[in-house]
């Protein structure tokens, strides 16, 4: 991983073999980034995506293994219980141009990942909402 800050924006390169969530979380922890938006592109070969079932209030996950283009990575960074909390969604395409997407649980970079983190001066703490079954912004 390599990164550089320009004003309130962080330009990040995630390298082959690195896991996206862990890498971004480490950058945020090391640099005290507590609130931001995020976008990115790249390539991955092992990705776990999820869909939140609003009736059962549980995530249904699917692991995708193979060559995938990350056509869109977007989300936000906040805190929960004082810890960095990433909420990311991903769009992917395979060699036949089939599209996949959902809540990102894990992604291993196979080529490169190019991420822009736009830091926001502030902090928003998440809290679990029992009615919805999710960790929502604004505790």
QUITARA-V305430 format. One record per residue. N is the residue number from 1. RES is the residue in three letters. SS is DSSP state (helix for helix, strand for strand, loop for the rest). D_FIRST is the distance of its C-alpha to the first C-alpha in whole Angstrom. Layout:
# QUITARA-V305430
N_RES_SS_D_FIRST, N_RES_SS_D_FIRST
This chain:
# QUITARA-V305430
1_UNK_loop_0, 2_UNK_strand_4, 3_UNK_strand_7, 4_UNK_strand_11, 5_UNK_strand_14, 6_UNK_strand_17, 7_UNK_loop_20, 8_UNK_loop_19, 9_UNK_strand_16, 10_UNK_strand_12, 11_UNK_strand_11, 12_UNK_strand_7, 13_UNK_strand_5, 14_UNK_strand_5, 15_UNK_strand_5, 16_UNK_loop_9, 17_UNK_loop_10, 18_UNK_loop_8, 19_UNK_strand_10, 20_UNK_helix_10, 21_UNK_helix_12, 22_UNK_helix_11, 23_UNK_helix_8, 24_UNK_helix_9, 25_UNK_helix_12, 26_UNK_helix_10, 27_UNK_helix_9, 28_UNK_helix_13, 29_UNK_helix_15, 30_UNK_helix_13, 31_UNK_helix_14, 32_UNK_loop_17, 33_UNK_loop_17, 34_UNK_loop_20, 35_UNK_loop_21, 36_UNK_strand_19, 37_UNK_strand_19, 38_UNK_strand_16, 39_UNK_strand_16, 40_UNK_strand_14, 41_UNK_strand_15, 42_UNK_strand_13, 43_UNK_strand_14, 44_UNK_strand_15, 45_UNK_strand_17, 46_UNK_strand_18, 47_UNK_strand_18, 48_UNK_strand_21, 49_UNK_strand_22, 50_UNK_strand_25, 51_UNK_strand_28, 52_UNK_strand_30, 53_UNK_strand_34, 54_UNK_loop_36, 55_UNK_loop_39, 56_UNK_loop_38, 57_UNK_loop_35, 58_UNK_strand_32, 59_UNK_strand_29, 60_UNK_strand_30, 61_UNK_strand_27, 62_UNK_strand_26, 63_UNK_strand_24, 64_UNK_strand_23, 65_UNK_strand_22, 66_UNK_strand_22, 67_UNK_strand_20, 68_UNK_strand_20, 69_UNK_strand_19, 70_UNK_strand_17, 71_UNK_strand_20, 72_UNK_strand_19, 73_UNK_strand_17, 74_UNK_strand_19, 75_UNK_strand_19, 76_UNK_strand_20, 77_UNK_strand_18, 78_UNK_strand_21, 79_UNK_strand_23, 80_UNK_strand_25, 81_UNK_loop_27, 82_UNK_loop_25, 83_UNK_strand_21, 84_UNK_strand_19, 85_UNK_strand_20, 86_UNK_strand_18, 87_UNK_strand_20, 88_UNK_strand_19, 89_UNK_strand_21, 90_UNK_strand_20, 91_UNK_strand_22, 92_UNK_strand_21, 93_UNK_strand_23, 94_UNK_loop_24, 95_UNK_loop_26, 96_UNK_loop_29, 97_UNK_loop_28, 98_UNK_loop_29, 99_UNK_strand_27, 100_UNK_strand_25, 101_UNK_strand_24, 102_UNK_strand_24, 103_UNK_strand_23, 104_UNK_strand_19, 105_UNK_strand_19, 106_UNK_strand_16, 107_UNK_strand_14, 108_UNK_strand_13, 109_UNK_strand_11, 110_UNK_strand_13, 111_UNK_strand_12, 112_UNK_strand_9, 113_UNK_strand_9, 114_UNK_strand_10, 115_UNK_strand_11, 116_UNK_strand_13, 117_UNK_strand_14, 118_UNK_strand_17, 119_UNK_strand_18, 120_UNK_loop_22, 121_UNK_loop_24, 122_UNK_loop_25, 123_UNK_loop_25, 124_UNK_loop_27, 125_UNK_strand_27, 126_UNK_loop_28, 127_UNK_strand_31, 128_UNK_strand_32, 129_UNK_strand_35, 130_UNK_loop_37, 131_UNK_loop_39, 132_UNK_loop_36, 133_UNK_loop_34, 134_UNK_strand_31, 135_UNK_strand_29, 136_UNK_strand_29, 137_UNK_loop_28, 138_UNK_loop_31, 139_UNK_loop_32
